[in-house]
Amino acid sequence: MLGGLGYVEAIAFAKYCRNYEFTAYGRPMLATVVRIPEIGGTYVEVETQVPEEKELRAALEDVRGVLAELGIREGDLTTELYTDAVRVRRTGEA
């Protein structure tokens, strides 16, 4: 479908996810356990939604609270994209 719109595939890889819905700190949350065999390791994504931008800071604190309860520390967090990690693994270039 995207190819038909003129988009060019940049990279393809397998990503396996398990989603868990729960409430924490009074907010609906979604935690996704992600496994990408090509780069190894298991990743956790935690997200929630806010109706207004002014609630964003408090929501982020709540997400970080969930991560802390899971034993995930600030130093464990990354902003690296899965696509970049796969590309580096394949090419050896950062």
N, C-alpha and C positions, 0 to 999 in steps of 0.2 A: 504494500500500500504506500509506504513512504517513498519507495523507489519510483513509483508512478508519479509522485509529486515532485520528482527531481532531486530528492535527497540521496546522498551517497553514503553507503555504509562505511563507517570509520573503523569499527572493530566489532567482533562477535565473540562471545564467550558464554559459558554456562554459569548460571547463578541460581542457587537453590535457597528458598526462603520458607520459614515457618513463622506465621503471624500469631501473636497472642494479644487479645484485647483484655483490658482490665481498667480499674479506676484507682488512681493514686492521687493523694493530695486534693481530692475532690474533683479531679479532672479525668475525663476518658483518655486512656493512653493506648497506644499500639506499640508493641515491641516486636521487632522482626529479628530473628536469628538467621544470619546469612552465611552461606558457605559457598566459596568459589574455589573449586578443586584446583584450578590452574595456579592460584597464588597461595593456596593453603590457608590454614587458620579459620577461625570462626569469628564472625563479627556480630555485634548487637547494635541495632538502630532503635531508638526510642523516640516517639513523636506524639504530639498532641496538637490540637487546633485551638485558636483563640478567635473570638468574634471581632476583636478590635486590637489594633496595634499597641495600644497602651497596656494591654495585658501580656504582651510578649515577654517582657523581662521576668515577670513572676512565673510564667509558664516554663521558661527556660530553666529557672531555678528548680522547678518541680521535676522537670526531665532529668536534670543533674542529680536530684535527690534519688530518683529511681535508679539511675546508674550507680550511685554510691551504695545503695542497698544491694545491688548485684555484685558489689566488690570491684567495680570499674572506677578507677581513679582518673583524675584530671590528666595525668601523664600518659594514660592509655588511649586518650582520644586522638583522633586524626581527622584532618580535612582532606586527605588524599582520596581521590576518586578511584573506584574499582577499575574503571577503564584505564586510568593511568598506571595502576599497579600491574594490570595484565600486560599493558604495552611494555613496561620496564622489564617484566619477566621474560617477555618474548624477544626483546631487542637488546637487553642488557644496558640500555641507555636511560638515564634519568631525565 
